[in-house]
Amino acid sequence: MRKGICYLVLKTVNIYLDIDGVLITKKGKPANGLFEFLEYVTGNYTCYWLTTHCRDGTPERAVEYVNKIGGIDKELLEKIKPCKPWATFKTEAIDFSEPFIWLDDNLFEGERRALNERGMLQNMEYFDLVHDPNQLVKIMAEMKRKS
């Protein structure tokens, strides 16, 4: 997987957000820079939940799950839109007709194939908060630099 944020950082880009391993660490703690990141992306981009916590297309479980860590304004979380329902692969919910960045800590082979077939593998930003706990901070800095 390539390093660095996708080149598509534009004001019109959609941001697809996973929760576990991206916004919240595997230990259930907020990722470094989470609050500032959410404030920035929800204020500057169209954001969508792309997580198993709302695979049915309804955002309530995702909002409640992230809200449990505390310190995040629930209205801020409610700015993140639900993606369309998906059954097997998260790529089923991505609108490939619009520019996007997908932040996730896992990529299944079927998802990799769907991205590759469209020449969009570079739009997926792989997260590993164990090896780089400041990934959200770095991505936000890159987004600000490129906007």
Secondary structure, 3 states (H helix, E strand, C coil): CCCCCCCCCCCCCEEEECCECCCECCCCCECCCHHHHHHHHHHHCEEEECCHHHCCCCCHHHHHHHHCCCCCCHHHHCCCEECCCCCCCHHHHCCCCCCEEEEECCCCHHHHHHHHHCCCHHHEEECCCCCCCCHHHHHHHHHHHHC
